[in-house]
Amino acid sequence: MPISRISVGETQEATHPNTLRAALAEFISTLIFVFAGQGSGMAFAKLTANGAATPAGLVAASIAHAFGLFVAVAVGANISGGHVNPAVTFGAFVGGNISLLRGVLYWIAQLLGSTVACLLLKFSTGGLVYRFSSPSSESLFIYHYFKLFGAYHFVDVG
């Protein structure tokens, strides 16, 4: 991919109605995804004792995230491309599909959307907090092993 496809953008782009509409779509779609995904995990953990660590809890969380992502992308696909994730926005920028200015606006909207979703969850659940269990040393070893060598495998292009 030639570097000539990457653009910074023009100052008028920051206030253009289409850009602001797209940033609002990213805000709403990220809010929907985080609210649905994290909210389902919080609800399942509240309904069952240690439910998030069971296979049923993992399946429920996976299905909730899948439906949340489907709805979030469907909401924003025609307006902003339905990125939902700042990493996808970065990939679109590097690929030359969006300008840096538009990417920064998307990142701000996505971060604000996820923050507002967490605040809405805190308010709507009465302050319910989802706590992670402390991992065992064996699971930490497996996680870091695959993280290190998995990343090396994907980065090694030679």
N, C-alpha and C positions, 0 to 999 in steps of 0.2 A: 504494500500500500504506500503510495508516494506521500511524502510529507506535505506536498502542495495542496492536498485536499483538506488539511486542517486549517480552520479559520478562527480568528478571534471574534469577529462579529463587529457590527457597527453600533454606535451609541443609540441610534434610533430604534434598534431592535429591542432594547430594554424596556421601552415604553409602548411598543407596538401592541395593539389589542390581541392579536393572535398569539404573541409570545406570553402575554399575561394570562390569557385563557388556557394556554398549554401548561403553564406553571400551576394554575389553579387546579387543572385536571390531575397533575402529578400529586398535588397536596391531597386532594380528595381520594385518589386511588391508593396512595400510601396509607392514609388514615384508615380506609376500609380494610386493607390487607392486615395491618398491624392489629387493629381492633378485633377482627374476626379470628386471626390466628392466636394471638396472645390471650384473648378473652376466652376462647374455647379451652385452652390449656388451664387457665385459672379456674374455670367452671368445673372442668373434669377433676382437677386436684381438690376442689372444695367438696364435690359430691362423693368422692371415693377416698379412702385412706391410702396414701402413697400411690394414687392412681396414675400419676404421670410416668412412673417407672415401670408400669406393667405393659405387656404387649398391647392390651386393649387401649391403654392411654396413648401409646405411641401411634396406633392406627387412627384413633380419634383426632389427635393433633395433626397427623398427616393429611387426613381428609379435610379438616377445617382449613388448613393452610392451602390446600389445593383449591377448594371452593373460593376461599378468600382471594387467592391470586387470580383465579378465573374472573371473578367479578371485578377486581381492581383493574385488570388489563382490559376487560370489556368496557369499563367506564372511560378509560383514557386512551384507548387504541386509536380512535379516529381523530383525536384532538392533539395529543402529544406523542403518540407512539406507544403509550402504556408501559413506560420503563419501570416504574414502581421501585426500582433498586438503583442506588447511586452507582453501583458497579456497571450496570447496563447503560446508564447515562454516560459514564466514562468511556465505555466501549463505543457508543455511538459518536462521541466526540472524536476519539482517536480514528475511527473509521471515516470521519469526514461527513457524517450525516447531520450533525448539528454543530453550531458554533460554540466557542468557549463561553461566551456570554449567556447563551441559552442554556448551556450545561450547568453553569453556576446557578442560574435561576431555578433550574430543575432540582439541583442539589439542595438549595435552601428550602424549596417547597417540600421535598421529600423528608428532610430532617424535621421541619416544622410539623408535617403531617404525622410522622411517627410519634413525635413528642405530644402532640394534641391527643392522639389515640391513647397513649399511655395515661395522660391526665384524665381523659374521659373514662377509661377503665377504672382508675383509682376512685373517681367520683361516683360512677355508677355501681361499683361493688362495695361501696362503703369503706374503702381503704384496704381491701383485700390485697395481700401481697403474695406473689408467686415466688417461693424460695426454691433455689436449686439445692439438691442434696450434694454433700461433699463427695467427690469422686474418690474411688479407691486408687491406690498407687498402681495397680495393674491396669485399670482402665486409662489412667493418665499416660502410662507408658505406651499403650496401644495407640492412643490418640496422637501423641507426639511422634511416634514412629511413622505412622501413616501420613501425618501432616508434613513431616520432613521429607520422607522419600517419595510421597505422592507429589509434592510440589516440585521436587527435583525431576521426577519423571516427566511432568508437564512442561517444565522450563527447558529441559535438555532437548534441543532441537538438532543437535549434531549427530 
